[in-house]
Amino acid sequence: MKIGIIGTGNMGRILAEALIDGNAVSPSSMTITNRTLAKALDIQKIYPSLAIGQNAIDVAENSDAIFICVKPHNMLELVEQIKPALSKDKCIISITSPISVEQLERKVDCSVIRIIPSITNRALAGVSLFTYGTRCSAEWKNALNALFKKVSVPVEIEENITRVASDIVSCGPAFFSHLVQSFISAAVKETEIDQETATVLASEMLIGLGELLSKNHYTLPTLQEKVCVKGGITGEGIKVLDSETGDMFEKIFQATHKKFEEELGKVQEQFGN
């Protein structure tokens, strides 16, 4: 299978590197391009046998599965540009949540899949979110699922939970990174620990937490029960978390969904529905 990636910004690059480092595809079977070619060439410096397409149509013509990693407002123009190269046996894969597979299917005749990746896929971990078009062939479903099993846990989702699933899988690492940085800053402010030491301790704690969960030693609730001894110090901290977080996470989802609705409106204007 020949893989094409159009757009090598943050997520496009993460996708390319994860698929290669996870041995899902070989560099020689991948063609990438970017509006600013220098970004694509930077990746080729790491993987010399990787091919660089001079433009999007070049990538589409030379690939079987074409990942479109551009911003939503650029999607329609790009799809129209590469449409002549999209024979029915090919598959296009969008990684952006505001554009549905149904909208894309109305523009092309080939198979369509939406796969929303996560930065955690770069470590060959985490989840990738799959939504299949109604015309997507069983062959493409199986092929892409097998491909992403090497870099993630593929999870099929319905359209109605796209935003919240993406919040958890894709935005979640940034949200919790922010919380941990606040955790570290508070430790430095309130005690004699320095920033570097606190950062090392917190980072290693997170790595250990991930290992405990990945190896099924504990679930999130049972882990808390093990650490939170009745009448102990951890319990006092949990009381503060209960009182201070309040509806914070509800407000996070409200904010992301509001922004999502704004993006949906812009996309619907472009796609005419």
N, C-alpha and C positions, 0 to 999 in steps of 0.2 A: 504494500500500500504506500502510495506517495502522499506525503503530508505537505500542505501549504499553509503558511501563516501570513495573513495580511494585517500588518500593524504590530510593531514590536516595541510598544510602550511598556509600561510596568507589567501588565498581565500577559501581554503577548510574549514578552521575553521570559517571564516565569514559566509560561506554558511550554515554550520551545525547550528551555533548559531542563524542565522536569521530565518531559517525554524522552529526551535524549539520555539524561543521567539515570532515568528509571529503566533504561533499555527497552522502552516501549517502541521506539523507532531508532533507526541509525541516522546519523547526521547526513549521510549521502542520499537518504530517501526524503529529505526535507528541503523545501524551498521557502524562503522568507523574504518579505519586503516591508518597507516602511516609507511613508511620505518623505521623511528625512533619512536617506539611505545610510547615513553614518551610523544610525542606531542599529541597523541590521548588520552592517559591517563589523561593529563591535562584537556581536555574537559570533560572527564567522571567525574572528580572531581566536576564539576559544575552541570552536569546532571547524577546522579548516575545510573539511569535506562538505560542509553545509553550502547549499546553492543560494545565491542571491538573485531574486527576480528584480528586474529593472522597474517593474510596475505591477499593479494588481492583476491585470489581465494576463501578464506573463506567468504569475504564480498560479492562477486559476487554470490556465491551459496545461500546465505541467504537473498538476496535482489531482489526486482522486478525492481526498477529503480536504476541504478548504476552510480553515478557521478564520473567521472575520473578527478581528480584535480592534475595532475602531469605536469611537463614541457614537451613541445612538443617533445624533443628528447628522452623522456622516454615512449612516448605514444604507439608506435608500439610494443615494447617489452611487455608492460603491457597488451595490448589488446590480444596479442598472448597467454599470460599467463592465462588470465581469460576466453578465448574463449570456453573451454570445459563446462563452467558453464552458457554460454549465450544461453538459449533456446529461441525459436522464440517469445515467449510471453513476454520476458523481453525487457528492454530499457536501452541503455547506453547513457549517457549524457556527452559530452566533454565541458569543459569551456575554451578551448584554441583556439585563433583565427586563427593561421596558418594552422591548420588541418581542412579540409573541411568535411562536412557530407558525401560527395560522397566517399572520401578516406576511411573513416571508414566503410561505407556500403560495400565496396569491401572486407573487412576483417571479417565481422560478418554477421549473418543471422537475428539478432533481429532488433528491431526499433532503430533508431539513431536520436538524437537531439543534436544540439550545443546550449548551453545557456551560454552566456557571462554575468556574474554578475558584480556588482559594489560594492565598499566599502560602498556606500550609502544604499545598501540593508540591512546592519547591523542595520540601523535605521528604517527598514521597509519602505524605501522610495527609490526614484530613479527608474532607468530603468533596466530591464534585457533583453538582446538581444537574440531572438530565430531564429534559422534556422533549418528547419525540413528535414530529409532525405526523399528520394522519396518513401521508403517503410514504413515510419513511420505511424503507425496505427492512425486512428481518435481518438481511445480511449486514446492513449498515448498523443496525441496533446492536447486533452481536459483536461486530468488529470494533466499534467505538467503546462499547462497554468493556471488552477485553483489554483494549488499549489503556483505558483509564484505571483499570484495576491495578496496573503496575505503578501508578503514581498516587492513588487515592482510593476512597471507598465510594463508588458511584451509587447515587441514590436517585431514583426516579421520583419526580414531584409533579403535582397538578398545577395548572396555571394559577389557581386562586391562592396558593401559598408561596408563590415565587418570591415576593418581596421579603416576607418574614424568614423564609428559608435562607435567602441570600444574606439577610441581616445577621443571622446566626453563623453561617458558614464563611461568608466572605468579609463582612464588616466586623464580625466578632473578634478576630485577632487584633484589629486596631482598637476596638472598644476596650478590650481587656488589657492591652498594652498600655493604654492611657490610665486605666485604673491602677495598674501595678506601678507605673511611674509616680502616680499620686501617693501610693502606699509607701514607696521608697522615700519620696520627698518629705512625707510626714515623719518617717522614722528619723531622718537626718535632722529635721527641725526640732523634734521633741526629745531626742537623746544625743548621746555623744558619738554615735556611729557616723562614719564618713560615707559620702555618696558612692564611692567605688566599692567599698565593702558591702554596703546595703544592696547595691545593684547585683553583685555576684551572688549574694545569698538569695535574693528574690528570684533571679534567673534560674539558679540551680533548683530552687524549690519548685518552680513551674515545670522544669524538665522532669523532676521526680514525680510530681503530681500526674503528669502525662503518662509516665511509665506505669504508675499504679493503676490508672484507668485502662491503659492499653493491654495490660496483662491480666485484667479482670480480677485484681486482688480486692478491689472495692468498687462500689458504685458511688456516685456523688453523696447521697444521703448516708451510706454506711461509713464512708471516709470521715464525714463530719462527726458522726457519732463516736468513732474511734478516738479522734483527737480531742473532742469536746467532753472532757470528764466533768461529771456533775459537780458543781461548786468550784470549778477550776478557773484558771486565768483565761483560757480560750472562750469559755462561756460568757465571760464579761465582755470580751470583744464582739462576740456574736450578738449580744444584746444591743450594742451600739450600732452594729450593721443593720439590725432589724429596724431600729428606730430612725436611723439617718437615711438609709436608702429609700425608704418609703415607696413612692410610685415612680422612682427615677427610671427604671427600665421600661415601664409603661410609656413614659414620656419619650424615651429613645425611639421606641417603635412608632409612636405617633408622629415624631419628627421625620423619620425615614420614610414612612408611608406618605406623608404630605409631600415631600420632595419627589417621591416616586410618582404620585398622581400628576405633579407638574410636568414631569418628563413624559408620562403617558400622553398627556394632552398635546405636547409638541410632536410626538411620534405619530399620533393619530392624524394630525394636520398633514403630515408628510405622506402617510400611507393612505389617506383618504377614508379612514374609518375610525 
